[in-house]
Amino acid sequence: MSLRIVVCVKYVPDATGDRHFAEDWTLDRDDVDGLLSELDEYAVEQALQIAESAREAGEEAEITVLTVGPEDAADALRKALSMGADKAVHVEDDDLHGTDALGTSLVLAKAIEHIGYDLVVCGMASTDGAMGVLPAMLAERLSVPQATLLSELTVAGGTVTGRRDGDAATERLSAQLPAVVSVTDQSGEARYPSFKGIMAAKKKPVEALDLEDLDLDAERVGLAGSRTEVISATERPARTAGEIVTDEGEGAGQLAGFLAGQKFI
């Protein structure tokens, strides 16, 4: 019996870059570099650890990384493959431009059903949208249990078990497979791809899918099918120069007055 793990990853704009909206209020991706969402690296790491434990126990395990995005999103898949995932699936279609979280969950669910799965692993949120709702939406669309925001994760005997740490309590959760889980940035540091892993990733299979392959109408995704809409945005003002205090024996008092004026003290 083989444990089939699907990891959902996202290609996001570099947070250190200068980002702008296009005329339709979607991100101008041609104007900024992208990369694998850092929070999804934790999901890849946990999938790798689960697969390694299964193989040590004499079971087979296979990890597929899945993304929905433009052509450059293949870079996110290659990073995950170089970390150790076995294969990848890239859903790319021009009609997906502007798809919101609800539409993305629909596309991912269709792709996951196409791939076949026992466990779906997600990051706790994307580093661009930071909504954190996709794992729950996926579980609903797939009609399987969900265990989200886990800082610890194991799979044994057809059951996934995890720990969720809150401000006031720690919870233990478990669910029968198939299931959807999400992991936090406290679940364990993601491994750095080795040179061997980077070279091996070039030979690993990447399947390309579009809306027709998933039997999805364009009207259900993209800007036309989005349930959310950006109607306006204001560019963040440029950073102004700070106030300079020349200390001529009264610097401490001026500093205290400034802090008090800002209600910091």
N, C-alpha and C positions, 0 to 999 in steps of 0.2 A: 504494500500500500504506500502511495506517495502523498506527501503533504504538499499541497499546492498553495503557495503564498503569493498574493498579489500586493505590491506596494504602490500606492498612488503618490506620485511626485509632481511637483509643479516647477516650471521655469518662470522665475520672477525677475523683475528689474533689479539691478544692483542698487541697494539703498544708498550707496555713497555717490551715485551718479546724479546728474542734473536731469530730472524727469519732467516731462511736459505732457499735456493732453493734446490729442488731435482734435479736429473740428467737430467730431461726433462725440466728444467727451470720453473717449477711450484713450488708454495710454498710447503715446507715440513710441512704439517699440523700436522704430528705426533710429531713435534719438538717444538710446541708452543701452548699455550692455546688460546681459542677463546671466543668470546662473541658477543652479539647483537651490531651491529654498532650503536654508540652513535647518529649519525645523523638520523638513522631510528627510534630512540626513539621519536624524535619530530613528525615524521609521525604518529606513534601510538597514541601519545597524541592528535594530531589534529583530528584523526579519532574518538577517544573517545569523544572529546568535541562535534563534529558534531552529533554523535549518541545520546549523552545526550540531546542536544537541540531538536533533532527530537522527542525523547520520551517525553520530557516535553510538546511538541506541540501535543501530542496524536498520533504520528506516530510510526510505528515499525522501528527498525533499527538493522542491524546485521553486525558485523565486523569479517572478516576472515583475518588472517595473513598468508602470503604466503612466502615460502623461497625455494630456489634451492641450494642444497649443500649436503655434506656428512652426515653421521649418526649423528655426533656431532652437526650439525646445528639445531637439535631439541632443543638444549639449548636456541637458539635465540627465537624460537617459544614459549617455556615455559615462557621466560621473558615477551614477549608481552602478552601472555595469563594471566599472573599474574598481569599485569597492568590493564587488564579489557577486552581484546578482547574476542569474543565469541567462536571462533573455529579456527583451523589452518589446513593448507595444506603443506605437505613437499614433494617436488619433489626430489627423490634420485635415482641415477642410476650410476653405475660404468662408463658408457660411457660418462658421463657428465664431467669427469675429464679433466681440461684444457680448458673448454669452455670460450670464450671471451665474451665481452659485447654484441656483435651482436647475438651470439648464445644464451646467457642468456635471451635476450629480446624475442627471439622466444619461448623459453621454458616457460617463464613467461606468454606471451600472450596466449599460448595454455592452460595453467593452469587457467588463469583468465577467459577465455571463458568457460572452464569446470565448474568453480565455479559459474559463473553468477555474474554480477556486475552492479552498477550504477556509482560508483566513485572509482577510483584507486588512492591511496595516496602513495607517495614515499618520501624518504629523498632526500635532495639536491644532495647528492653524497655518496659513500661508504667511510669509513675511511681508507680503504686499497688501492683500485684503484684510488679513488678520481676523476673519469672521469666526472661524472655528466651528462652522455648522455642517461642513460637508460630510464628515463621518456619519453623523446622525441621519442626514438625508440619504446617504448610500444604504445604510442599514434598512431604512424604511422602504426604499425602492427594491432592495433585494429580498425583503421580508425575512431578515435574519436578526439575531440579537446584536446589540452593540455594547461595548465596554470602552468608554472614552476617558481621555486624560489620565492615562496610566503612567506611573513612574517605575513600574516593575511589571514584567510580562513573562509568562511561561506557557508552554503548550505540552500537554501529556494526556494520553488516553482519550483523545477526541474532545478535550476540554481546554479552553483558554482561561487562564487565571491571571489576575493582575491586582496591583495595589494603586489606589487613588489617594493622593495626599491633599487634604484640604486645610484651610486655616484653623479649623477647630477639631478636626477628626481625620482619621485614616480609615479608608474603606477597603475591604477585600471583595473583589468581584470575580465572577466566573460565568462562563457561557459555553454551551455546547457548540461545536463546529457544525456547519459553517457560521462564521461570525465576522463582524467588523470591529476593529479596535483602533484607537488613536493613542499615541504616546507623547509624553512631554519631553522637554529638554533636560529633565532630571533623570531620564531613563538610562543614561550611560553615554559617554562621549563617543561620537562616531569615529570609526577608523579612517585613517588617511590612506588613499589609494597608493599601492606600491607600484614600482615601475613594471613589475611582472603583471600586475592587475590591469594597468593602463594598456599594455600591449595586448593582453588577452581580450580586453573589451572590444578591440577592433574586429575580432573574429566572431563575436557573439551575435546571434540573430536578433534583428529588429524588425518587427512586423508593422507595416503601415496600413492604417485603416482610415476610411472616410465615412461620412454619414450614410452613404448608400450601403456600405458593408454592414453597418449597424442597423439598417432598416429604419432610419430616422428621417423625418421630414425637416427641411430647413426652417420651416415656420415655427418649430418647437424650440429652436435654439437661436443664437445670435442676438442682435439688437431687437429684431422683430419679435422674438419669443421671450425676451427678458421680462421678468416680473418687477425688476427694479430699474431705475433710470436716474442718471446724473443730469440735473437740469442747469446747474451753474457751478462755477468754481472760481476761486480767487487766488491768484498767485501769492505765495508767501512773501511778505515784504523783505527787502534786503536787510541784513544785519547792520545796525547802526554802531557807530563808535561808542565805546563806553566812556563814562565820566572819569576824568583824571583828577586826582586829589594831590596837590603838592603839599607835602608835610612840612610845615614851618612851626611845629610844636603843637598844632591843633588837629593833626591828622586823625587821631583816635576819636575825637569828638565828631569830626565830619563824617567818618565812617559809620559811627553809631547813629548819627542823624539820618544818613542815607538808608541804612538797614531798617530803621524805625519807619521812615517814609514809605518803604516798600512793604511794610508790615512783616518783615522777617524776624523782628524782635519786638 
